[in-house]
Amino acid sequence: MHKMVIADTSFLIAIQKLQLFSQIRALYDEVYITQKIAEEFKLALPEWIIAIEPHNAEVQKVLCSNFRRG
C-alpha cells in the first residue's frame, strides 16, 4: 500500500460520485489536500483525508503550473 497521495478537488468529486472512497482508502494510508480544496469540495471528508497548508507556496505554484500543462 502506498503511504500517501496529494489530491485536488476534481479527484475528490470523482471518487465521491463514483462511490470509491473505500477503494481509495485501500490504496493509500493518507490523502493530502489543502484547506482551499476542502472548502471547494464542501462535503464532509473521511479522517484519512488530511487538509494541510503547503510549507512553501512557491513550490506549490511550480507544481500546479507543471500539472496544468498536461
N, C-alpha and C positions, 0 to 999 in steps of 0.2 A: 504494500500500500504506500502511495506517495504521502509525504508529510503535509504538504500544503499546495495551494493554488491561489493565484490572485485573480479576482473576477471583477466584471463590470456589471452594469445594470442589465444589459441585454442578456447576459448569461443567466442572471437571477430570474428574469422574466421568462426565459425559455424553459429553464428547469421547473419553474413553478407551473407554467401552462401544461407542460408535459408530465407533471407529477413525478419528477425524477429526483427529488431531494434525497430519498433514501439510497438511491443508486450512487449519487454523488458522494454521499457520506461513506459509502462502502469503498470508494476510491481514494478519498482524501481525509486525513485527520482534521485538517483545518482549511477553511476558505477565508481569505482576507479581502476585505473591501474597505473603501474609505467611508467616512460618515456621510459624505455627499451622495454616494451610491446608495447607502441605506435609506436616506431621505427620499431619493428618487424612486426607489422600489416601493416604498410606502406600506408594505406588509410586514408582519412580524417575521423575524428570521430565526432559524434554529440557533442554539447557543454555540455551535461549532462554526458558524459564520461570524467572523470577528471584524468589527468595524474599527479601524485604526487610522490615524493620520500619518502620511509619509514623513520620515525624518528629513528628507531632502527634496524640496519642491522642484528644484532644477532637474534632478534625476527623473522625477515623475514626468515632467514635461517632455524630456527626451524620449522616454519610453512610450509615452502616449503618441508622440508625433511619429515614431517608428511604426507603431501598430496601425495607425491611420493610413499610412502609405500603401499598405497591402502588399 
